[in-house]
Amino acid sequence: MAKKDDIHYIITYRDPEDEKVSTIKAKTVTDSTLGMSFVAISDFVFDTNSLVVDPEEETRKKRLEGVKTLHLSIYLILSIREVGKSHEGLKFKKDKSNLFVFPGNTSTPKK
């Protein structure tokens, strides 16, 4: 039987500092206390068993050193994948799937 510890999330997002697409691994993804348009990511996972050093992984590790929780806007997140043998799916306290977004002004201004 798979342990609960083998479950983690792979979050792909657009970094707000340099606009590059980045990926991080974390054990916990929950609602953020900052509000409905944020997701809280914590308990970061880094590959430490590899014999080959990945410079991007090392950069992420240094950048997130000392960070307890990363709050990302839902507009920056491209995907969240849950991996592990016993994963059950994300469950948020406040279901954001029922939000309705009003369409923006699609007409062109008159000259």
N, C-alpha and C positions, 0 to 999 in steps of 0.2 A: 504494500500500500504506500502511496506517495505521501510524503510529509507536507504539511502546510508551508514549511519553510522553502520549498522549491518553487513556490509561486512568486512571480514578480511581474512588473509592468515595464513595457518598453514604450517610452513617450517620445514621439517625434514632434518637434515644435520649431517655430521660427524664433531665433534668439533676438530679443528686443534690443540688445546692445549692438550687434553687428549685422543683423538681418540675415544671417546664414541659417540654414536648416540644420538642427542639431538633434541628437538622440541621447536620452539618458535612461538608465534603468533604476527602478525604485521598487521597494516592497509595499509602499502604501500610497494610494491615490484616493483622496476624499474631497468632500466639499470644503471650500476655503471659508475662513471666518471673515474674509474681506468682502464677501458679497456673492451674489448669484453668478456673476460673470468670471469667477476665478475658480481654479482647481488647485488644491494643496497637494504637493508631492513631497514625500519624505522617505526616510530610510533608504538612502541611495545604495545601489549595488554596483561594485566595480570588479572587473575581472582581474583577480590577483594570482590566479593559478597558471596563467599563460607564461611560457618561456620567452615569447616574443613580446617586446614592449611596444604598445600602440601609443604613438605620440598624442593622438586625439583623446584617448582614454586618460592619459596622464594629465592632459590639460583640463579635462572635465573634473578629474579628481581634485586637482589643485584649486580650481575655481569654486567647487562646492565644499571645500574643506571648511568646516566650522558652520556650514549652513544647516540649520535644523529642518526648516521647511521652505520649499520653493513654491511661491504662489504665482501661477501663470494664468493669464487671461485666456478664456476659451477661444478667443479669436486668434491666438498665437499657436494653439495646439492643432497639429495636423492629424495625428492619430495616437491612440492609446491601445496597445496590444497587451493582453494578459496571457502570459505563458507559464507553463508548469503543468505537471501531470494531473493535478487535482484542482485546477482553477474552476471557479464558480461564476465568474462575471462580476462586473462592477455594480455596486449598490450605493447610490447616493441618498443622503437623508432627504434632500429636496430634489425631486425629480425635475430636471431641467428640460426633459424631452417634450414637455407640454407648452413650452414657450412659443409665443407667436411673434414673429418679427414683421412689422409693417413694411411694405415695400417702399423704397425710396422714390424720390421724384425722378421718374424716367423720361419725362418730357424735356425737350431742349428749350432754353429760354428764347423768347421772341426778341428780335432785334428792333 
